[in-house]
Amino acid sequence: MKIDFINSALNSIMGVERNQKLRAVQREEIRTDKAEFSREAKKMAKKQKALSPERLEEIKRRIAEGYYSREEILKEIAERMLNSKDFQEFIKSRKIDRNL
């Protein structure tokens, strides 16, 4: 029937348009990666002192050299994070059992 032919043609056109739009959206998503920080993270960042340019350069150098990838350094970082006041407050506020 004529109606079936028209419906078939419209579906075909709409499918192509949908696929084109989907690909355009996917391309845009790839180009627009972004990070979002929670209000809690923003508050914590405000509490922290800003890094000096010298300290920031030292950290960048250490990253480039692989300093933070060493096993003993990773363990130290993990321990400091687990024992930090902010982390302890987070655990208490969420009623999370640290011994899990």
C-alpha positions as CSV (number, residue, x, y, z in Angstrom):
1,M,0.0,0.0,0.0
2,K,0.9,3.6,-0.5
3,I,0.8,4.4,3.3
4,D,3.2,1.5,4.1
5,F,5.6,2.8,1.5
6,I,5.4,6.4,2.9
7,N,5.9,5.0,6.5
8,S,8.8,2.9,5.4
9,A,10.4,5.9,3.7
10,L,9.9,8.1,6.7
11,N,11.3,5.5,9.1
12,S,14.3,5.2,6.9
13,I,14.9,8.9,6.7
14,M,14.3,9.3,10.5
15,G,16.6,6.5,11.2
16,V,19.4,8.1,9.2
17,E,18.8,11.4,10.9
18,R,18.8,9.8,14.3
19,N,22.0,8.0,13.5
20,Q,23.6,11.2,12.3
21,K,22.5,13.1,15.4
22,L,23.7,10.3,17.6
23,R,27.1,10.3,16.0
24,A,27.3,14.1,16.3
25,V,26.5,13.9,20.0
26,Q,29.0,11.2,20.5
27,R,31.7,13.2,18.8
28,E,30.9,16.2,20.9
29,E,31.0,14.1,24.1
30,I,34.4,12.9,23.2
31,R,35.6,16.5,22.8
32,T,34.0,17.9,25.9
33,D,35.3,15.7,28.8
34,K,35.0,17.6,32.0
35,A,35.3,17.1,35.7
36,E,32.8,18.1,38.3
37,F,33.5,18.5,41.9
38,S,31.0,18.1,44.7
39,R,30.2,20.9,47.2
40,E,32.1,18.9,49.8
41,A,35.2,18.8,47.6
42,K,35.0,22.5,46.9
43,K,34.7,23.3,50.6
44,M,37.7,21.1,51.3
45,A,39.7,22.8,48.6
46,K,39.0,26.2,50.1
47,K,40.2,25.0,53.5
48,Q,43.5,23.9,52.0
49,K,46.4,26.3,51.6
50,A,47.4,27.0,48.0
51,L,50.6,25.3,46.8
52,S,53.6,27.5,46.1
53,P,54.8,27.5,42.5
54,E,58.0,25.8,43.7
55,R,56.1,23.0,45.4
56,L,53.9,22.5,42.4
57,E,56.9,22.2,40.1
58,E,58.4,19.7,42.5
59,I,55.2,17.6,42.4
60,K,55.2,17.8,38.6
61,R,58.8,16.7,38.4
62,R,58.1,13.7,40.8
63,I,55.1,12.6,38.7
64,A,57.3,12.8,35.5
65,E,60.0,10.7,37.2
66,G,57.5,8.1,38.4
67,Y,58.2,8.9,42.1
68,Y,54.5,8.4,43.1
69,S,54.3,5.0,41.3
70,R,56.8,3.4,43.7
71,E,55.3,0.8,46.1
72,E,56.5,2.3,49.3
73,I,55.3,5.8,48.3
74,L,51.8,4.4,47.3
75,K,51.6,2.7,50.7
76,E,52.6,6.0,52.5
77,I,50.0,8.0,50.5
78,A,47.3,5.4,51.3
79,E,48.1,5.5,55.0
80,R,48.0,9.3,55.1
81,M,44.7,9.4,53.3
82,L,43.2,6.7,55.6
83,N,44.4,8.5,58.7
84,S,43.5,12.0,57.6
85,K,41.0,14.0,59.7
86,D,38.8,14.7,56.6
87,F,38.7,11.0,55.7
88,Q,37.8,10.0,59.3
89,E,35.0,12.6,59.4
90,F,33.8,11.3,56.1
91,I,33.7,7.7,57.4
92,K,31.8,8.8,60.5
93,S,29.3,10.9,58.6
94,R,28.5,8.0,56.3
95,K,28.5,5.4,59.1
96,I,30.9,3.2,57.2
97,D,32.7,0.4,58.9
98,R,36.4,0.9,58.3
99,N,37.1,-2.7,59.0
100,L,35.3,-4.0,55.9
